[in-house]
Amino acid sequence: MIDLASSLSRKRKNSNKTSLNSREVHKKHTSEKKKNELNRGNITSIHFHPTSKSEKRPHGKTVKKNEKFMVSKEETPVLGGYKDGKFNFERSSFYCSHLQTFICSLFTILFKTLIVKMEYLILEEKYKNLLKKSNYEKAILKKETEVLQKKIESLEYAYIEKENKISGMVEEKEKLEDDLFEVKRENMNLKEDISRLNERIVDLTDVCKTYRRMIKSRNKELQQGEVLIEENINLRNSIDEVNNEKHHLELELAKKTKVISVIKDKYKKNIARLLEKFNEKDRHIQELQNFVLHELNNLKLRVLHENENMSHNKIKNIHFFLDELIKKVEEKLTISIMQ
């Protein structure tokens, strides 16, 4: 639109320049005419001196030999002047033709300028209308963008709150998982220690059995002499040492069992907390399901109460649909309770 307006303004300037140039040419032409008339001075009429019997006039008319045309000064004072009381037709036709061309050019220029002005005005009106439309659309778009920005801000705020809640729940879940993993790892280590201790106990029991066998065999031999008694004493000392080791191992085992019991208690407490949370959620879900069942039954009773005397297929279908829905909800409720 701005390019069109600039092109129209240029055209307008060019048309104004052409009109000014034509006016200047007209002024120059009139000034030259006046100068020529002043230079002529006392010349009043022009004679035709025909060479043949009939000569042609400037406009195509024939003039006979020795024929003279006399025109008074007062009738045509501007058309070229007189000489000896005779009028010059050639000069008058020259001026008339120039005047006609000048008037035609002037009319064409005026007509073109009018057309250009009309086009310029039409384009100006179109440009104004388009500007109004664009401004109106811009205002509407601004309002819509403001509304959308407000909606986006509210949605972002809600989204951030939800994300914070979810992140808190995820952190709690991760902490609980880490605790469970640590407890499992400690249990595995304790199981390995217990298995090792059991292996050592088995080995010690085997050693004790062997020693007992040896003691029995040696006792038979020691019955015969002091050598056997000394060996028996040595074996008893070794048995005492083994018993001490066994007692020490039993003490260590008791300590480990205490640690295991403490870890089990912690594990049970954590599981109890989780179960309480899940039971609360199940209770809330059960309350919601009971509320839905209650509302469905109320709706069914209302429909029955409102349509007691009416026997319509649609109402029957509604009753059937409500009964099926209540059955499905009850089935789901019973399944969840069983789980």
Secondary structure, 3 states (H helix, E strand, C coil): CHHHHHHHHHHHHHHHHHHHHHHHHHHHHHHHHHHHHHHHCCCECCCCCCCCCEEECCCCCEEECCCCCCCCCCCCCCCCCEECCEECHHHHHHHHHHHHHHHHHHHHHHHHHHHHHHHHHHHHHHHHHHHHHHHHHHHHHHHHHHHHHHHHHHHHHHHHHHHHHHHHHHHHHHHHHHHHHHHHHHHHHHHHHHHHHHHHHHHHHHHHHHHHHHHHHHHHHHCCCHHHHHHHHHHHHHHHHHHHHHHHHHHHHHHHHHHHHHHHHHHHHHHHHHHHHHHHHHHHHHHHHHHHHHHHHHHHHHHHHHCCCCCCHHHHHHHHHHHHHHHHHHHHHHHHHHC
